[in-house]
């Protein structure tokens, strides 16, 4: 079976399909550097997962931190954060339109954004949107 975390992360990737400007370049926990042709793109990655006992002894409440990063190249007239703006707007709407991630989560809360800019063959940016996802499992089964 698959844990709820995997269901949640898979559903996020599915929901991001059709994000403005990225086509099918949506990756899960990508570790390999992007080629020039793979910009712009989105990377979805778990950051941390913490647990607390729920009010019922049969369940555990979890808080999953997820980072969704828009990776972009700027131009001579556009900064990376400007290039990322339509992507970030689109992905935000897609995430917030399914707050239970197809019944796998209790709620999703945006946690802010981080901006990293760098100089490569073109100005490059990584705009991270940070999310808190609350979900519940049985105390003896991470799949339910």
MOFEN-V443791 format. One record per helix or strand. SS is the DSSP state (h for helix, s for strand). FROM is the first residue (numbers start at 1). LEN is the number of residues. If there is no record, write none. Layout:
SS,FROM,LEN
SS,FROM,LEN
This chain:
h,4,12
s,26,3
h,36,3
s,41,13
s,59,15
h,80,17
s,107,13
s,123,16
s,141,1
